[in-house]
C-alpha cells in the first residue's frame, strides 16, 4: 500500500518525498523477488542494468510492463508476479519502476512515451512505437501510407510535454 500513497503524492505534486519512498520499496521488492532472474538474465529475463534488454519492452509503455509482471508472459519463465502471487500489485509496479530506472529509463520519459503511445493507438497507428527523452520523442515503425506518417507526427506533437518529434516512421508503400 505504500506505493499507492506515493502515487497520490506525485499526483498532488509532493514530489520531494515520493522518489525515496518509491525507490526504497521498489528496490526491496526487486532484491527479494526479482533479482534471482533479472541480475543474470536467467531464461532471457531482461538484465537490470542493461538498457538494450529493456528497449523493446519499454516501447510498449510502462503500463504494459507492469501488466506483464502482474499477469505473467506466456511462453516465458515470467509467471504471474514471478510466482509470488501474494505480492500486492503496487509492489510489483514499484519493482518495475525500479528496474526501469536502473536500466536508465527516466520515469517522466516512461510516462511521456506511454502517453504518446496511447495517442498513436487512438489514432489507429498500431505499427508506430514511441520513445521519449527529456521531452523529445522518437517515432519508429511503419504506417500504411504517407498520410499515416503525418498523422503519427501530429498525434505525438499533440501530447502535452512533447517539445520535439523525430520522425523515423516509414510508409509501407515504400516497401512494396
C-alpha positions in Angstrom: 0.0 0.0 0.0 3.0 2.3 0.4 3.2 2.7 -3.4 -0.4 3.8 -3.7 0.4 6.6 -1.3 3.5 7.6 -3.3 1.3 7.8 -6.5 -1.1 10.1 -4.6 1.8 12.3 -3.5 3.1 12.5 -7.1 -0.4 13.4 -8.4 -0.6 16.1 -5.8 2.8 17.5 -6.7 4.6 16.4 -3.5 7.5 15.1 -5.4 10.2 15.6 -2.8 9.1 12.8 -0.6 8.0 10.4 -3.3 11.2 9.2 -5.1 12.9 7.9 -2.0 9.7 6.0 -0.9 9.1 4.5 -4.3 12.7 3.8 -4.8 13.2 2.1 -1.5 10.0 -0.1 -1.9 10.9 -1.0 -5.5 14.5 -1.8 -4.6 13.4 -4.0 -1.7 10.9 -6.0 -3.8 13.5 -6.3 -6.6 16.1 -7.6 -4.2 13.8 -10.1 -2.5 11.7 -11.3 -5.5 13.2 -10.3 -8.9 17.0 -10.3 -8.6 17.4 -14.0 -8.9 16.4 -13.9 -12.6 17.0 -10.3 -13.6 20.5 -9.9 -12.2 21.9 -12.6 -14.6 19.3 -12.6 -17.3 18.1 -16.1 -16.5 15.9 -17.6 -19.2 16.1 -14.4 -21.3 14.9 -12.2 -18.5 15.9 -8.6 -19.2 19.0 -7.8 -17.1 18.5 -4.9 -14.6 21.4 -2.7 -15.7 21.3 -3.5 -19.5 19.2 -0.8 -21.3 19.2 -2.8 -24.5 17.5 -5.7 -22.8 14.6 -3.4 -21.9 14.4 -1.2 -25.0 11.8 -3.3 -27.0 9.8 -4.0 -23.8 9.9 -0.3 -22.9 8.5 0.7 -26.3 5.2 -0.9 -25.2 4.9 1.5 -22.3 5.3 1.2 -18.5 1.7 0.0 -18.0 2.3 -2.9 -20.4 5.4 -3.8 -18.5 3.6 -3.7 -15.2 0.7 -5.7 -16.6 3.2 -8.4 -17.9 4.8 -8.5 -14.5 1.5 -8.9 -12.7 -0.1 -11.4 -15.1 3.0 -13.1 -16.5 4.2 -13.7 -20.0 3.0 -16.8 -21.8 5.9 -18.9 -23.2 8.5 -17.5 -20.9 9.6 -18.2 -17.3 7.8 -15.0 -16.2 4.8 -16.3 -14.3 2.2 -14.1 -12.7 4.1 -11.9 -10.2 7.1 -14.2 -10.8 5.4 -16.8 -8.7 4.9 -14.5 -5.7 1.2 -14.3 -6.0 0.7 -12.8 -2.6 2.7 -9.7 -3.7 0.4 -6.7 -4.0 0.1 -5.2 -7.5 1.5 -1.9 -6.2 4.7 -3.6 -5.0 5.1 -5.3 -8.4 4.7 -1.8 -10.1 7.3 -0.3 -7.8 9.8 -3.1 -8.7 9.2 -2.5 -12.4 9.8 1.2 -11.9 13.0 0.5 -10.0 14.2 -1.8 -12.8 13.4 0.7 -15.5 15.2 3.4 -13.5 18.3 1.2 -13.1 18.2 0.4 -16.9 18.3 4.2 -17.5 14.7 5.0 -18.2 13.6 8.2 -16.5 10.1 7.9 -15.0 9.0 11.1 -16.7 10.2 9.7 -20.1 8.4 6.4 -19.4 5.1 8.4 -18.8 5.6 10.6 -21.8 6.3 7.6 -24.1 3.3 5.9 -22.7 1.1 9.0 -23.4 2.4 9.2 -26.9 1.8 5.5 -27.5 -1.8 5.9 -26.3 -2.3 8.8 -28.7 -0.9 6.7 -31.5 -3.3 3.8 -30.6 -6.3 6.2 -30.5 -5.3 7.4 -34.0 -5.2 3.8 -35.2 -1.4 3.8 -35.8 -0.6 0.4 -34.3 2.6 -0.1 -36.2 4.3 3.0 -34.7 6.4 3.0 -31.5 7.5 5.9 -29.4 10.5 6.5 -27.2 11.0 9.7 -25.1 13.9 11.5 -23.5 13.6 14.9 -21.9 10.5 15.9 -23.9 12.0 14.7 -27.2 10.0 11.8 -28.8 11.4 9.4 -31.4 8.8 7.7 -33.6 9.7 4.4 -35.3 7.7 1.9 -37.3 5.6 1.6 -40.4 2.3 3.1 -41.4 0.1 2.3 -44.4 1.0 5.5 -46.3 2.4 9.0 -46.1 -0.8 10.3 -44.5 -0.3 7.8 -41.7 3.3 9.1 -41.2 1.9 12.7 -40.9 -0.9 11.5 -38.6 1.7 9.9 -36.3 3.8 13.1 -36.1 0.6 15.1 -35.4 -0.6 12.7 -32.7 2.8 12.9 -30.9 3.0 16.7 -31.1 -0.4 17.0 -29.6 0.6 15.2 -26.4 1.4 17.6 -23.5 5.0 17.6 -22.6 6.3 16.8 -26.1 8.7 19.5 -27.1 10.1 17.9 -30.3 9.4 14.9 -32.5 12.0 13.0 -34.5 10.2 11.0 -37.2 11.7 7.7 -38.3 8.3 6.2 -39.4 8.2 4.9 -43.0 5.1 4.4 -45.2 4.5 0.8 -46.1 4.1 1.7 -49.8 7.9 2.3 -49.9 8.4 -1.4 -49.2 6.1 -2.7 -52.0 
